[in-house]
Amino acid sequence: MNPDSLSKLSDLGLQYGPFFFAVLFVLAVTRWSYRVFKETHAKANPPATKQELNTARLVFLGTFFFGLALVGVSVVWWLGFRPKIYVFQGEILDLHDYEILASASDQLYLRTQPKEKIDDIPLHNELFVVVQGSPITKGQHFDVEFSKNNSPRNTFHIAYDPAQSYPRFRVNWDDNLHTNVLQPDTSTTAESSGFVWTTHAAQANISVYQGRPPKSQSVQQSRSPVAVLQDSRSDVGSKIVALDQLMQMPASVLTDNTAGQEPVLATLLDLTRYSDKEVSYKAEAVIRKVNLDEYVFQKLNSPQKKDKTEGQQILLKMDKGDSERILQKLSPAKASLLREAVSQSSAFQVIPTPSPQGDRYYLKASWDPNDATAVDCLTKLFNAELENNRTIEQERALMQKRSQRLVYWYDKDWTIGMAAKIRSCGGNAVFVQAGITK
């Protein structure tokens, strides 16, 4: 017998214990001893001696009864002492690409299950299984760590409840606890699971189209917290870290706009509409470091044109109720000049949606398909502005019998400009949120 065969037999012995030896004796050793006894009894020249026959008979009977004894031991071992494996499994639903889970328990294992894309935002479920050799008791918990890109980790506790054969969970942001929490999934339908309008749009065959990038498109190497937040290509985790850093900095950082970018407070107001609730919550918390109403009021009342422009940029990012409150403090003449712009403020309030490539700004365009002038104008606009290889005739064919399209790009100014162009063609443009809000 070669070493490989011996190794395999040893492994089988360790794996199956008494069963292996019971089978070995009953099917192999006992048959071998019977064959020896039969050959001994059949010897004729010279015939077997009485001692040889007794020895062969004794070996045969010994192996036979020992094999039966091993069978009995195996049955007893199986009923009372066999190794048992206890399993607890479930899943965590609708995680974004930037949301990462890692096991923090030796017995817990994870497997990623990608979901089919319906709005060009990658989502996945995380399947988990707990395996241990002793019974899993009610209330026993197993830990997983959760992070968004490079943001600080949260530790979740998954508790075992025998009443739930296959529990499902979701990761949500809790405003009261100021942290991400793992909550049992209570939804049963697409509507209750948190899908926004783009889910239903996908069911209605609305496609998603990507904007054409500007020729000078480049990715910033962001360093300061403000630069990270104003870089649409920075990931969610970096934004969370940047917001945490701003919370520890003096409020003057939020009113320093010497870098030439849009006002920091305008950026933060856009982030309050972010589809990731942790980012939106922390953006709101940072804004509260400043008396926003008073700051914007002072800027609008300033004799400096730069201050007035900055104040108006921030004003147009605010909710209409908040902006109206500021307008009422201004003189009637100044308020009258700004009120028309404020009435169109939704044209400047983009809704960032995170993706693996950076923040996307989605725009839902709609129009009257019976308005030939508007359809022709929009056809030329989409063919020129969207990332595609279609000819103008192919674009016209695509527009036939359509009344809406969903487009996006990673540049805030492009999206705002695209919305203005759609309206100038006679269509309607609304900033929307894609994916799942959590």
C-alpha positions in Angstrom: 0.0 0.0 0.0 1.5 3.4 -1.0 1.7 6.4 1.3 -1.2 8.2 -0.5 -3.6 5.3 0.2 -2.5 5.2 3.9 -3.0 8.9 4.1 -6.5 8.7 2.7 -7.4 5.9 5.0 -6.2 7.9 8.0 -8.3 10.8 7.0 -11.4 8.6 6.6 -10.7 7.2 10.1 -10.5 10.6 11.6 -13.6 11.8 9.7 -16.0 8.9 10.3 -14.6 7.4 13.6 -16.3 4.1 14.7 -18.3 4.0 11.5 -15.1 3.7 9.4 -13.7 0.8 11.5 -17.1 -1.0 11.7 -17.4 -0.9 7.9 -13.7 -2.0 7.6 -14.2 -5.0 9.8 -17.6 -6.1 8.5 -16.8 -5.7 4.8 -13.1 -6.3 4.6 -11.4 -7.9 7.7 -14.3 -10.4 8.3 -14.5 -11.4 4.7 -10.7 -11.9 4.6 -10.7 -14.1 7.7 -13.6 -16.1 6.3 -11.7 -16.7 3.1 -8.6 -17.8 5.1 -10.8 -20.2 7.2 -12.4 -21.6 4.0 -9.0 -22.1 2.3 -7.6 -23.8 5.4 -10.6 -26.2 5.7 -10.3 -27.1 1.9 -6.5 -28.0 2.1 -6.1 -31.6 1.0 -2.4 -32.2 0.4 -1.5 -32.1 3.2 -4.8 -31.5 5.0 -4.9 -28.8 7.6 -4.2 -29.9 11.2 -6.8 -29.5 13.9 -4.8 -26.7 15.4 -4.8 -24.8 12.1 -8.5 -25.2 11.7 -9.2 -24.0 15.2 -7.0 -21.0 14.7 -8.6 -20.1 11.4 -12.1 -20.5 12.9 -11.1 -18.4 16.0 -9.8 -15.6 13.8 -13.0 -15.6 11.7 -15.3 -15.6 14.6 -13.2 -13.0 16.5 -13.3 -10.6 13.6 -17.0 -11.2 13.0 -18.1 -10.5 16.5 -15.6 -7.6 16.9 -17.2 -6.1 13.8 -20.6 -6.5 15.2 -19.4 -4.8 18.4 -18.1 -1.9 16.4 -21.4 -1.6 14.7 -23.1 -1.4 18.1 -20.5 1.2 19.3 -21.1 3.2 16.1 -24.9 3.3 16.7 -24.4 4.4 20.3 -21.9 7.1 19.2 -24.3 8.3 16.4 -27.2 8.6 18.8 -25.4 10.4 21.6 -21.9 11.6 20.7 -21.7 12.3 17.0 -20.3 15.7 16.0 -23.1 18.2 15.2 -23.0 21.3 13.0 -25.4 24.2 13.8 -26.1 26.8 11.2 -27.6 30.3 11.3 -28.0 32.1 8.1 -29.6 35.3 6.6 -28.8 38.3 4.5 -28.2 42.1 4.6 -30.1 43.8 1.8 -29.4 46.5 -0.8 -25.9 47.6 0.1 -24.3 50.2 -2.2 -21.0 49.6 -3.9 -19.2 51.8 -1.4 -20.7 50.0 1.7 -18.4 47.2 2.9 -19.0 44.5 5.4 -16.3 42.3 7.1 -16.8 39.5 9.6 -15.7 40.2 13.1 -16.6 36.7 14.4 -14.7 33.5 13.8 -17.9 31.6 13.1 -19.5 34.1 10.7 -18.8 34.0 6.9 -20.0 36.4 4.3 -20.7 36.1 0.5 -21.5 39.0 -1.8 -24.5 38.6 -4.1 -24.7 41.4 -6.8 -28.1 42.6 -7.8 -29.3 43.3 -11.3 -28.9 47.0 -12.2 -32.1 48.9 -12.9 -30.9 52.5 -12.6 -27.2 52.1 -13.3 -26.4 52.2 -9.6 -24.7 48.9 -8.4 -26.3 47.3 -5.4 -25.6 44.0 -3.7 -26.9 41.8 -0.9 -24.5 40.3 1.6 -25.4 36.7 2.6 -24.1 35.5 6.0 -23.8 32.1 7.6 -22.8 31.2 11.1 -21.4 27.7 11.6 -20.5 26.2 15.0 -20.3 22.9 16.7 -22.5 23.7 19.7 -26.2 24.8 19.7 -26.8 28.5 18.9 -28.8 30.0 21.7 -31.5 32.7 21.5 -29.9 36.1 21.9 -26.4 34.9 21.0 -24.9 37.5 18.7 -22.3 37.6 16.0 -20.4 40.7 14.9 -19.8 42.3 11.5 -17.9 45.5 10.8 -19.4 48.1 8.4 -17.6 50.9 6.6 -18.3 53.3 3.7 -15.0 53.4 1.8 -12.5 54.8 4.2 -14.9 56.1 6.8 -14.6 54.9 10.5 -16.0 51.4 11.0 -19.2 50.5 12.8 -19.7 47.2 14.5 -23.1 45.5 14.1 -24.4 42.7 16.3 -26.5 40.1 14.5 -28.6 38.3 17.2 -30.0 34.8 16.7 -33.7 34.3 17.1 -35.1 30.8 16.5 -38.4 32.3 15.5 -36.8 33.7 12.4 -35.6 31.0 10.1 -33.9 33.4 7.6 -33.7 36.9 8.9 -33.1 39.9 6.6 -31.6 43.2 7.6 -30.8 46.6 6.2 -28.2 49.2 7.1 -29.7 52.6 7.8 -28.6 55.9 9.3 -30.2 56.8 12.7 -30.4 60.5 13.3 -31.1 60.0 17.0 -28.1 57.7 17.6 -25.9 59.6 15.1 -24.6 56.4 13.6 -25.4 53.6 11.1 -27.6 50.8 12.5 -28.5 47.3 11.3 -32.3 47.0 11.4 -34.6 44.0 10.5 -36.1 44.4 7.1 -39.9 44.8 7.4 -40.6 45.5 3.7 -42.6 43.1 1.6 -43.1 45.0 -1.7 -41.0 47.1 -4.0 -42.8 50.2 -2.8 -42.1 49.6 0.9 -38.5 48.6 0.4 -37.3 52.2 -0.2 -37.0 52.3 -4.0 -37.6 55.8 -5.4 -39.2 56.7 -8.6 -36.4 55.4 -10.8 -37.4 51.8 -9.9 -40.9 52.4 -11.3 -39.4 54.3 -14.2 -37.2 51.3 -15.1 -40.4 49.2 -15.1 -41.8 51.6 -17.6 -38.8 51.2 -19.8 -37.1 54.5 -19.0 -33.4 54.2 -19.9 -30.6 56.1 -18.2 -28.2 58.1 -20.3 -24.8 59.5 -19.4 -23.7 63.0 -20.3 -20.8 63.8 -22.5 -17.8 64.8 -20.4 -16.2 68.3 -20.9 -13.0 68.3 -22.9 -10.9 69.5 -20.0 -12.3 67.0 -17.5 -9.8 66.1 -14.8 -9.9 64.6 -11.3 -8.7 66.8 -8.5 -6.3 65.5 -5.9 -8.3 66.7 -3.0 -6.6 67.4 0.4 -8.5 69.8 2.5 -12.0 68.9 3.8 -13.6 71.6 1.8 -11.8 70.5 -1.4 -12.9 66.9 -0.8 -16.6 68.0 -0.4 -16.4 70.1 -3.6 -14.8 67.4 -5.6 -17.7 65.4 -7.1 -15.3 62.5 -7.8 -14.4 62.0 -4.1 -16.0 58.9 -2.5 -18.6 58.7 0.2 -16.2 57.6 2.9 -13.9 60.6 2.1 -16.9 63.0 2.4 -17.9 61.5 5.7 -14.4 62.0 7.1 -14.2 65.5 5.7 -17.5 66.5 7.3 -16.3 65.0 10.7 -13.2 67.2 10.3 -15.2 70.3 9.6 -17.2 69.7 12.7 -13.9 70.1 14.7 -12.8 73.2 12.8 -13.8 76.8 13.5 -16.9 78.1 11.8 -14.8 80.7 9.9 -13.7 77.8 7.6 -17.3 77.7 6.3 -17.4 81.4 5.4 -13.9 81.5 3.8 -14.4 81.5 0.0 -11.1 82.7 -1.2 -10.4 79.5 -3.2 -12.5 80.7 -6.1 -14.9 77.7 -5.9 -18.6 78.0 -5.1 -19.4 79.1 -1.5 -18.7 76.3 1.0 -22.2 76.7 2.5 -23.7 76.3 -1.0 -21.9 73.0 -1.4 -23.1 71.9 2.1 -26.7 72.7 1.2 -26.4 70.5 -1.9 -25.0 67.7 0.4 -28.1 68.0 2.6 -30.0 66.4 -0.3 -27.4 63.6 -0.7 -28.9 60.2 -1.1 -26.7 58.8 1.6 -28.4 59.9 4.9 -25.2 59.9 6.9 -23.7 62.5 4.6 -26.9 64.6 4.5 -27.2 64.5 8.3 -23.6 65.5 8.9 -23.8 68.3 6.3 -26.8 69.7 8.1 -24.9 69.5 11.4 -22.0 71.4 10.0 -24.2 74.1 8.6 -25.7 74.6 12.1 -22.2 75.9 13.2 -23.1 79.1 11.3 -26.2 81.4 11.7 -27.1 80.8 8.1 -30.0 83.3 7.9 -27.9 86.1 9.4 -24.9 85.3 7.2 -26.9 85.3 3.9 -28.7 88.5 5.0 -25.4 90.3 5.6 -24.0 89.1 2.2 -27.1 90.3 0.3 -27.0 93.7 2.1 -23.3 94.1 1.4 -22.3 96.9 -1.0 -19.7 94.5 -2.5 -20.8 92.7 -5.7 -18.8 89.6 -4.8 -20.6 89.4 -1.4 -24.0 89.8 -3.1 -23.2 87.1 -5.6 -22.1 84.7 -2.9 -25.2 85.5 -0.9 -27.4 84.8 -3.8 -25.7 81.5 -4.6 -26.4 80.3 -1.1 -29.9 81.7 -1.1 -30.8 79.7 -4.3 -29.7 76.5 -2.6 -32.0 76.9 0.4 -35.5 75.6 0.8 -38.1 78.2 -0.3 -39.4 78.6 3.2 -36.0 79.5 4.5 -35.1 81.8 1.7 -38.5 83.6 2.0 -37.7 84.2 5.7 -34.5 86.0 4.6 -36.2 88.0 1.9 -38.7 89.4 4.4 -35.8 90.9 6.3 -34.5 92.8 3.2 -35.9 96.0 1.9 -38.9 95.6 -0.4 -36.8 96.8 -3.4 -34.0 94.2 -2.8 -36.5 91.4 -2.0 -38.5 92.1 -5.2 -35.3 91.8 -7.3 -34.5 88.4 -5.7 -37.9 86.9 -5.4 -38.2 85.9 -9.0 -34.9 84.1 -8.9 -35.9 82.4 -5.7 -39.1 81.2 -7.3 -36.9 79.3 -9.8 -34.5 78.0 -7.1 -35.3 74.4 -7.8 -33.4 74.8 -11.1 -30.2 75.1 -9.0 -30.8 72.4 -6.3 -29.1 69.3 -7.6 -29.5 66.0 -5.7 -26.1 64.1 -5.5 -26.2 60.3 -5.8 -23.0 58.4 -5.0 -21.6 55.8 -7.4 -18.2 54.0 -7.7 -17.0 56.7 -10.1 -18.1 59.7 -7.9 -21.3 61.7 -7.3 -23.8 61.6 -10.1 -26.4 64.3 -10.7 -29.5 62.8 -12.2 -31.9 64.9 -14.3 -35.4 63.7 -15.4 -36.3 65.3 -18.7 -40.0 65.2 -19.9 -41.8 66.8 -22.8 -45.0 66.7 -24.9 -44.4 64.1 -27.7 -46.9 66.0 -29.8 -44.9 69.2 -29.7 -42.8 68.7 -32.9 -40.7 71.8 -32.3 -39.7 70.8 -28.7 -39.0 67.1 -29.8 -36.7 68.3 -32.6 -34.9 70.7 -30.3 -34.4 68.0 -27.6 -33.3 65.4 -30.2 -30.5 67.7 -31.3 -29.6 68.5 -27.7 -29.5 64.9 -26.5 -27.5 63.8 -29.5 -24.9 66.6 -28.9 -24.7 66.4 -25.1 -25.1 62.7 -24.2 -22.4 60.1 -24.4 -23.4 58.1 -27.6 -22.4 57.1 -31.1 -25.8 57.6 -32.6 -26.4 59.6 -35.7 -29.1 62.4 -35.6 -31.5 60.1 -37.5 -30.9 57.3 -35.0 -31.6 59.8 -32.2 -34.8 60.8 -33.8 -35.9 57.2 -34.0 -35.0 56.8 -30.3 -37.2 59.8 -29.4 -40.3 58.5 -31.2 -43.2 57.9 -28.9 -41.1 58.9 -25.9 -42.0 61.6 -23.4 -39.1 61.4 -20.9 -35.5 60.5 -20.4 -33.2 60.2 -17.4 -29.7 61.6 -17.8 -26.8 62.2 -15.5 -23.2 63.3 -15.3 -20.6 63.8 -12.6 -20.4 67.6 -12.9 -22.8 69.8 -11.1 -22.5 72.7 -13.5 -23.1 70.4 -16.5 -26.3 69.1 -15.0 -27.6 72.6 -14.1 -26.7 73.8 -17.6 -28.4 70.8 -19.2 -31.5 71.4 -17.3 -31.6 75.0 -18.6 -31.1 73.8 -22.2 -34.0 71.3 -21.8 -36.3 74.0 -20.6 -35.3 76.3 -23.4 -36.3 73.6 -25.9 -39.8 73.5 -24.4 -39.3 70.5 -22.1 -39.4 70.1 -18.3 -36.3 69.2 -16.2 -36.3 68.0 -12.6 -33.4 66.9 -10.5 -34.1 63.5 -9.1 -32.5 60.9 -6.9 -31.6 57.4 -8.2 -31.0 54.2 -6.3 -32.0 53.6 -2.7 -32.1 56.3 0.0 -30.7 55.0 3.3 
